[in-house]
């Protein structure tokens, strides 16, 4: 696992993704959060979607119905309408659905079909959908095709009793779609129920969340909405890199950034506020280290349950810039051992260890790798390669963990 800790939201705005060398990195574009909602006919999928949309009132949310992508029936198929299975995967234009959803996910506007269930043909006028923060793709078979599933960030299956679904289907098809009740029951027995068992129910296993009772399950809806809000509230870097942890920006932090970026700021003030920022990052980074529980006796004789570091720490600064973080680390960790390494880059890929002075017992400690310059993905990769090549030789094999701070404070176990 990797954790990068960055200071202040506005720092990301200044990230340079171009390297002075021939190497370059391009940050992926921001993509919307895509939710797939599947389930049997009349299971309450649309109700669930509408409840999610209503509770995400401060977000841009667009509902896309799989029903819009039904194939228009030819005159020949219309003559044998009773023998046509609308619940079969072949009844949908999945290729068009894929194309439109991929465009939406990449921030492009699309025009999706408007299907008429009485004439069983697409209307001439289509529906324009613009880019949005959240897209909800709803339909009986949206979890059936793996290509469609791969576009989703969250997959939901609405699970409702079959008798309830049948009663809802009868009411919907007779009232909203002008069909005869005998035709509805005949279609249900011949196509709807068999297709549910063959195609829809097996897709349930791909769902991240299964909602029993559909729209009546307020608890499940609330949990889903909270998860979506959490994802939407993440910093853009967290959405792109799942191993990034960004310190929440405050007016105090933005004020310090303003001072250190001001061309009129004196050297003394620049150093003072830069040290404050670095200390905030170090303290935040230490909070990600593993702790163990410990009980102590207070001066009043009470028992207090607290925590201590589960292992000892040491710091390794990358010369020369890493040395600017040493004072903050010493201020937070009394008596901490700090080593140094100097890496020289040769060409585009070659690296040479020029100097190293590491604690003799480094293998028994958590290592915090200090480097306050983390301006691009390239520089992060370089630091990681340095760590893997030179630090790991003297530490026992285990899961690497490192993170970064307005610049970077990597930690390795």
C-alpha positions in Angstrom: 0.0 0.0 0.0 1.2 3.5 -0.7 0.0 6.7 1.0 0.9 10.1 -0.3 0.0 13.0 2.0 -0.2 16.4 0.3 -0.7 19.7 2.0 -3.6 21.9 0.9 -6.0 21.6 -1.9 -4.6 24.5 -3.9 -1.2 22.8 -4.0 -2.6 20.4 -6.6 -3.4 23.3 -8.9 0.3 24.0 -9.2 1.4 20.4 -9.8 3.7 20.4 -12.8 3.4 17.2 -14.8 6.2 18.0 -17.1 9.7 16.7 -16.4 12.9 18.6 -17.4 14.0 15.4 -19.0 12.5 13.7 -22.0 10.1 11.9 -19.7 6.6 13.3 -19.2 3.5 12.4 -17.4 -0.1 13.4 -18.2 -2.7 13.4 -15.4 -5.9 11.6 -16.4 -9.0 13.8 -16.9 -11.6 13.9 -14.2 -14.3 11.3 -14.7 -17.8 11.0 -13.4 -19.0 8.5 -10.8 -21.0 5.8 -12.7 -23.6 3.7 -10.8 -25.3 0.6 -12.3 -28.7 -0.4 -10.9 -30.0 -3.8 -12.0 -32.8 -6.1 -10.9 -35.9 -7.9 -12.1 -38.8 -6.3 -13.9 -40.7 -3.9 -11.6 -38.3 -4.6 -8.7 -38.2 -0.9 -7.8 -35.0 0.1 -9.7 -36.4 3.4 -10.8 -37.7 4.2 -7.3 -34.2 3.5 -5.9 -32.6 5.7 -8.5 -35.0 8.6 -7.8 -34.3 8.3 -4.1 -30.6 8.4 -4.7 -31.0 11.4 -7.0 -33.2 13.3 -4.5 -30.7 12.9 -1.7 -27.8 14.0 -3.9 -29.6 17.3 -4.5 -26.3 19.3 -4.4 -24.7 17.2 -7.2 -25.3 17.0 -10.9 -26.9 13.5 -11.4 -28.3 12.1 -14.6 -30.4 8.9 -14.9 -29.8 6.8 -18.1 -32.4 4.0 -18.7 -31.3 0.9 -20.5 -34.9 0.8 -21.9 -33.9 3.7 -24.1 -31.6 1.4 -26.0 -34.2 -1.2 -27.1 -34.0 -2.1 -30.8 -36.8 -0.7 -32.9 -39.0 -3.5 -34.1 -39.4 -4.2 -37.8 -42.9 -4.6 -39.3 -42.3 -8.3 -39.4 -41.5 -8.5 -35.7 -44.4 -6.2 -34.9 -46.8 -8.7 -36.5 -45.4 -11.4 -34.2 -45.1 -9.2 -31.1 -46.3 -11.9 -28.8 -43.3 -14.0 -29.7 -40.7 -11.3 -29.1 -38.7 -11.5 -25.8 -38.0 -8.0 -24.5 -36.1 -9.4 -21.6 -33.4 -11.0 -23.6 -29.9 -9.4 -24.0 -30.3 -9.3 -27.8 -33.3 -7.0 -27.4 -31.0 -4.1 -26.5 -28.5 -2.2 -28.6 -25.6 -2.8 -26.2 -23.0 -1.5 -28.6 -24.7 1.9 -28.7 -25.2 1.8 -25.0 -21.4 1.2 -24.5 -20.5 3.9 -27.0 -22.7 6.5 -25.3 -21.6 5.6 -21.8 -17.9 5.7 -22.7 -18.4 9.2 -24.2 -20.2 10.4 -21.1 -17.5 9.0 -18.9 -15.0 11.0 -20.9 -16.9 14.2 -20.5 -18.6 14.3 -23.9 -22.3 15.1 -24.5 -24.4 12.4 -26.2 -27.9 12.0 -27.7 -29.5 8.8 -26.5 -32.7 7.3 -28.1 -36.2 7.9 -26.8 -38.1 4.6 -27.0 -41.9 4.4 -27.5 -43.2 1.3 -25.7 -46.6 1.6 -27.5 -45.2 1.6 -31.0 -42.0 -0.3 -30.0 -39.9 2.1 -32.1 -37.5 4.8 -31.3 -38.8 8.3 -31.6 -37.2 10.7 -34.0 -36.4 13.1 -31.3 -33.5 12.0 -29.1 -32.5 13.1 -25.6 -29.4 15.2 -25.1 -27.3 14.3 -22.1 -24.5 16.6 -21.0 -21.5 15.8 -18.9 -22.3 15.4 -15.2 -20.8 14.4 -11.8 -22.8 11.2 -11.4 -24.5 8.9 -14.0 -26.9 6.2 -12.9 -27.4 3.5 -15.5 -30.7 1.6 -14.7 -32.0 -1.5 -16.4 -32.8 -5.2 -16.0 -29.6 -6.3 -17.7 -27.0 -3.5 -17.0 -24.9 -6.0 -15.0 -25.1 -8.8 -17.6 -22.4 -7.6 -20.1 -18.9 -7.4 -18.6 -18.0 -4.4 -20.8 -20.8 -2.4 -19.3 -19.9 -3.5 -15.8 -16.4 -2.3 -16.3 -17.6 1.3 -16.8 -19.2 1.3 -13.4 -17.8 2.6 -10.1 -20.6 1.0 -8.1 -22.9 -1.9 -9.0 -26.3 -2.3 -7.3 -28.9 -5.1 -7.5 -32.4 -4.4 -6.3 -33.9 -7.6 -4.9 -37.7 -7.8 -4.6 -40.1 -10.7 -4.1 -41.3 -12.2 -7.4 -45.0 -11.9 -6.5 -44.5 -8.2 -5.7 -42.7 -7.7 -9.0 -45.5 -9.4 -11.0 -48.2 -7.3 -9.4 -46.3 -4.1 -10.2 -45.7 -5.2 -13.7 -49.3 -5.8 -14.4 -50.2 -2.4 -13.1 -47.5 -0.7 -15.0 -48.1 -2.4 -18.4 -51.8 -2.0 -18.3 -52.0 1.6 -17.1 -48.9 3.2 -18.5 -48.4 1.1 -21.7 -52.0 0.4 -22.6 -51.6 -3.4 -22.7 -54.1 -6.2 -22.0 -53.7 -8.0 -18.7 -53.9 -11.4 -20.4 -51.1 -10.5 -22.7 -49.0 -9.3 -19.7 -49.5 -12.6 -17.9 -48.7 -14.6 -21.0 -45.6 -12.6 -21.7 -44.5 -13.0 -18.1 -44.8 -16.7 -18.1 -43.2 -17.2 -21.5 -40.4 -14.7 -21.5 -40.1 -12.5 -18.4 -39.7 -15.2 -15.7 -37.4 -17.5 -17.8 -35.2 -14.6 -18.8 -35.0 -13.4 -15.2 -33.7 -16.8 -14.1 -31.3 -17.2 -17.0 -29.9 -13.7 -17.4 -30.9 -11.3 -14.7 -30.6 -13.3 -11.5 -27.1 -14.6 -12.3 -25.9 -11.0 -12.7 -26.7 -10.5 -9.0 -23.3 -12.0 -8.1 -21.5 -9.0 -9.7 -23.3 -6.4 -7.6 -21.3 -4.5 -4.9 -24.5 -3.8 -3.0 -27.8 -5.8 -2.9 -30.9 -3.9 -1.8 -33.7 -6.1 -0.4 -37.2 -4.6 -0.7 -36.1 -1.9 -3.2 -37.2 1.6 -2.4 -38.6 0.6 1.0 -35.1 0.0 2.3 -34.2 3.5 3.5 -31.1 2.3 5.4 -29.5 0.9 2.3 -30.3 4.0 0.3 -28.7 6.2 3.0 -25.6 4.1 3.1 -25.2 4.3 -0.7 -25.7 8.0 -0.8 -23.1 8.5 2.0 -20.6 6.4 0.0 -21.3 8.4 -3.1 -20.9 11.7 -1.3 -17.6 10.5 0.2 -16.3 9.7 -3.2 -17.5 12.9 -4.7 -16.0 14.9 -1.8 -12.5 13.4 -2.4 -9.8 15.6 -3.8 -9.2 15.1 -7.5 -5.9 13.5 -6.8 -7.5 10.9 -4.6 -9.9 10.0 -7.4 -7.0 9.4 -9.8 -4.6 7.8 -7.3 -6.3 5.7 -4.7 -3.2 5.7 -2.5 -3.2 9.5 -2.0 -4.3 11.1 1.2 -4.8 14.9 1.1 -4.9 17.1 4.1 -8.0 19.2 4.2 -7.3 22.7 3.3 -8.2 25.4 5.9 -7.9 29.2 5.8 -4.8 28.9 8.0 -3.1 26.6 5.5 -4.1 28.7 2.6 -2.9 31.8 4.4 0.5 30.2 4.9 0.6 29.2 1.2 -0.2 32.8 0.3 2.7 34.0 2.3 5.3 31.6 1.0 4.2 32.3 -2.6 4.2 36.1 -2.2 7.2 37.6 -4.0 7.5 40.2 -1.3 7.8 37.7 1.6 11.1 38.0 3.4 13.5 35.0 3.6 12.9 34.8 7.4 9.1 34.6 7.0 9.4 32.2 4.1 11.4 29.7 6.2 9.2 30.2 9.2 5.9 29.4 7.4 7.5 26.7 5.3 8.6 25.0 8.5 5.0 25.3 9.9 3.6 23.6 6.8 6.1 20.9 6.9 5.4 20.2 10.6 1.7 19.9 9.8 2.5 17.3 7.2 4.8 15.4 9.4 2.2 15.3 12.2 -0.4 14.1 9.7 1.9 11.5 8.3 2.7 10.1 11.8 -1.0 9.6 12.3 -0.9 6.9 9.5 1.7 4.8 11.3 0.5 1.7 13.1 -0.2 2.0 16.8 -0.8 -0.5 19.6 -3.1 0.0 22.6 -1.5 0.7 26.0 -3.0 1.3 29.4 -1.3 3.7 31.8 -2.0 5.0 35.4 -2.7 8.8 35.6 -1.5 10.9 38.5 -5.0 10.7 40.0 -4.8 6.9 40.0 -7.2 6.4 37.1 -6.6 4.0 34.3 -6.2 5.6 30.8 -6.3 3.5 27.6 -4.0 5.1 25.0 -1.8 4.1 22.2 1.9 3.9 21.4 3.9 3.3 18.2 4.0 -0.4 17.6 7.6 -0.1 16.4 10.4 2.4 16.6 10.9 5.0 13.9 13.8 6.6 12.0 14.0 9.2 9.2 16.0 9.1 6.0 16.3 12.4 4.2 17.3 12.6 0.5 20.1 15.1 0.2 19.8 18.0 -0.1 16.1 19.0 0.0 15.1 16.3 2.5 17.2 18.0 5.1 14.6 20.8 5.3 12.1 18.4 6.9 14.5 17.1 9.6 13.7 19.8 12.2 10.0 19.2 11.9 10.5 15.5 12.3 12.8 16.0 15.4 10.2 18.4 16.9 7.5 15.7 16.6 9.6 12.6 17.5 12.0 13.3 20.3 15.4 11.7 19.8 14.5 10.1 16.4 17.4 8.7 14.4 17.8 10.3 11.0 20.0 9.0 8.2 20.8 10.4 4.7 21.2 9.2 1.2 22.4 11.0 -1.9 21.2 9.8 -5.3 22.7 10.8 -8.6 20.7 10.4 -11.8 22.5 9.2 -14.9 20.6 9.6 -18.2 17.0 8.8 -18.4 16.9 5.7 -16.3 20.3 5.1 -14.6 20.7 6.0 -10.9 23.7 5.8 -8.7 23.9 5.8 -4.9 26.6 8.4 -4.1 26.3 8.5 -0.4 24.4 6.7 2.4 24.4 6.9 6.1 21.7 4.7 7.6 20.9 3.7 11.1 22.5 0.3 11.9 19.2 -1.1 13.2 17.1 0.3 10.4 15.6 -3.2 9.7 13.8 -3.0 13.1 12.3 0.4 12.5 9.6 2.1 10.5 11.4 4.4 7.9 10.1 7.8 7.1 11.7 8.9 3.8 11.9 12.7 3.6 11.7 14.6 0.3 9.9 17.9 0.2 9.9 18.2 -3.6 7.1 16.1 -5.1 6.0 18.1 -8.1 5.0 15.3 -10.5 4.2 11.6 -10.8 7.7 11.2 -12.3 9.4 12.5 -9.2 7.2 10.2 -7.0 8.2 7.2 -9.1 11.9 8.2 -8.8 11.6 8.3 -5.1 9.9 5.0 -5.0 12.5 3.4 -7.2 15.2 4.9 -5.0 13.6 3.4 -1.9 13.1 0.0 -3.5 16.7 -0.1 -4.8 18.6 1.3 -1.8 16.5 1.3 1.3 15.0 -2.2 0.9 18.4 -3.8 0.8 18.7 -3.1 4.5 15.1 -3.7 5.6 13.2 -6.9 5.9 10.8 -7.8 3.1 7.3 -6.6 3.8 4.5 -4.4 2.4 6.1 -1.1 1.4 4.3 2.0 2.6 5.2 5.5 1.8 3.5 8.8 1.5 4.3 12.3 0.6 3.9 15.8 1.8 4.1 19.2 0.0 6.6 17.5 -1.1 6.7 14.1 0.4 7.0 12.2 3.6 7.3 8.6 2.6 7.1 5.9 5.2 8.3 2.4 4.8 7.9 -0.7 6.9 
